[in-house]
Amino acid sequence: MNHIVTVEQAVTAFAPYIEPTNAELDAIDLEMPTILADVDLLDALITAMDRPANELDARRIRRARQRALTARRELTNQVTEMAPGGAA
């Protein structure tokens, strides 16, 4: 007879070491507008896949793509400004 046992102790034994560091959390916070803009773009694309193409969906995708590109540009500019030894 095989006994079913939990492996909770083995899985959670290293839990404190798996947590993200403060630097990683700061990086996520910095990238969050870009992540949310990409999610909005994916949402617009998925919504458009569920029905025949129309002008409203095309406009929604175009605006979401523009927001995603703007968020990426702003993130790039922030990272470039924060980096030491940037171009003068």
N, C-alpha and C positions, 0 to 999 in steps of 0.2 A: 504494500500500500504506500503510495506517495503522498507525503504531506505537503500541503500548500503553505508556504511561509511568505511573509512580506519581506521586501528588501528595503524598507523605509530607512533603516539605519544606514545602510550602505549608500543609498541615494542622497540622503540629507547629511551625511557625515562631512561633506565638503561644501555645504551651502554657504558658509560665511566667505569662502574664497571665490565663489562664483559671482558674487555681487559686482556690479560695475563700479569702477573707481570714480572719484569726483571729476577727473579730467574727461572720462568717457561720458559721464552725464552732462557735462558742460558742452561737449561736442554734439551730443544729441539735441540739447536745447538750441544750439546755434543752427543746426540743420533742420529743426522742426518746421519752419515755414516752407522750406523746399519739399520736405516729406509730405506735408499737408497739400501743397499744390499738386504734387504728383498723384496723390490719392484722388483729388478732385478731377484731374485729367483722366485717370483710369475709370472713375465713376461715369464721366461723360462718354467715354468710349464704350463702356459696357452697356450703358443705357441705349446708345445708338445702335448697338448690335441686335437688340431685342425687337426692333421694328424697322419698317422701311425708312430709307434715308429721307430726311426733310430738311428744310432750311433752318429750322429752329435747332435741331441737333447739330448741324454743321456749325452754326454760330456758337453754340454752347461749347463744342470741342475747340473751336478756334480761340475763344476767350480763355478756356482752361489751359490750353497750350501756351498762350501768351502769359498767363499768370505763373505757370511753371517755369518758363524761360526767365521771367523777371525775377522770380525767387532764386533761381540758380545764379543769375548775374549778381544779385545783391549778396548772396553767400560768397561768391568768388571775390567780390570787392572787399567784403569784410575780412576774409581770410588773408587776402593780399595786403591789406592795411595792417593786419596784426603781425604778419611775418617780418622778422628782422632782416635788414639789408635789402629792402625792396629797391626797385629801380627809381631813380630820381627824376 
